Amino acid sequence: MTEHLNNHHRDTLDRILRHPSSGNIEWKDVVSLLETVADTTREHNGKYEVTLAGQTDYLSVPHGKDISEQTVVDLRKMLRRAGYEPDRK
């Protein structure tokens, strides 16, 4: 399911789906991945509307450059629901 992703997007996806969660996942990398796999819209309230596999979720932009642990959990649920799984290496 990841054939259409470049290596950078695959790395970001792997860091999101990995247990335990990787620290230092940058928001800009998450946005780049989501813009590739989903329909995204930045809302006026500073949130991102993300529609993936027919379901819409809203993500808050972090205050720093890295996403929070809760955002990792939310992204993991969203991506797994859409059929994305960690690479088996």
C-alpha positions as CSV (number, residue, x, y, z in Angstrom):
1,M,0.0,0.0,0.0
2,T,3.0,2.3,0.3
3,E,4.2,1.9,-3.3
4,H,3.2,5.5,-4.2
5,L,5.2,7.0,-1.3
6,N,8.7,8.3,-1.6
7,N,11.4,7.2,0.9
8,H,10.9,10.3,3.1
9,H,7.1,9.6,3.4
10,R,7.8,5.9,4.1
11,D,10.2,6.9,6.9
12,T,7.6,9.3,8.4
13,L,4.9,6.6,8.2
14,D,7.2,4.1,9.8
15,R,8.0,6.4,12.7
16,I,4.3,7.1,13.3
17,L,3.3,3.4,13.2
18,R,6.3,2.0,15.2
19,H,6.0,0.8,18.8
20,P,7.2,2.3,21.0
21,S,6.7,5.6,19.3
22,S,9.6,7.5,17.9
23,G,10.2,10.9,19.3
24,N,11.0,13.9,17.2
25,I,8.5,13.5,14.4
26,E,8.3,16.9,12.8
27,W,4.9,18.4,12.0
28,K,6.1,19.5,8.5
29,D,6.9,15.8,7.7
30,V,3.5,14.7,8.9
31,V,1.8,17.4,6.7
32,S,3.8,16.3,3.7
33,L,2.8,12.6,4.3
34,L,-0.9,13.5,4.8
35,E,-1.0,15.7,1.7
36,T,0.2,12.6,-0.3
37,V,-2.2,10.1,1.2
38,A,-5.3,12.2,2.1
39,D,-7.3,15.3,1.4
40,T,-6.1,18.0,3.7
41,T,-7.3,21.5,4.4
42,R,-5.9,24.0,6.8
43,E,-8.8,25.5,8.7
44,H,-9.0,29.2,9.9
45,N,-8.9,28.0,13.5
46,G,-5.4,26.6,13.0
47,K,-6.5,22.9,12.7
48,Y,-6.0,20.6,9.8
49,E,-9.0,18.8,8.4
50,V,-7.8,15.4,7.1
51,T,-10.0,13.1,5.1
52,L,-8.6,9.6,4.6
53,A,-10.5,6.5,3.6
54,G,-13.8,8.3,3.8
55,Q,-13.3,9.5,7.4
56,T,-12.5,13.0,8.5
57,D,-10.4,13.9,11.5
58,Y,-9.0,17.2,12.8
59,L,-5.5,17.7,13.9
60,S,-4.2,20.6,15.9
61,V,-1.0,22.3,14.7
62,P,1.7,21.8,17.5
63,H,3.3,24.8,19.2
64,G,6.8,23.5,18.5
65,K,8.2,21.7,15.5
66,D,7.5,18.1,16.8
67,I,4.1,16.4,17.2
68,S,2.9,15.3,20.6
69,E,2.5,11.7,21.7
70,Q,-1.3,12.0,21.5
71,T,-1.0,13.2,17.9
72,V,1.1,10.1,17.1
73,V,-1.6,7.9,18.6
74,D,-4.3,9.8,16.6
75,L,-2.3,9.5,13.4
76,R,-1.6,5.8,14.0
77,K,-5.4,5.1,14.4
78,M,-6.2,7.1,11.3
79,L,-3.6,5.5,9.1
80,R,-4.3,2.0,10.3
81,R,-8.0,2.5,9.7
82,A,-7.1,3.4,6.1
83,G,-5.0,0.2,5.7
84,Y,-1.5,1.4,6.4
85,E,0.7,-0.9,8.4
86,P,4.3,-0.8,9.5
87,D,6.9,-2.2,7.1
88,R,8.0,-5.6,8.1
89,K,11.8,-5.5,7.9
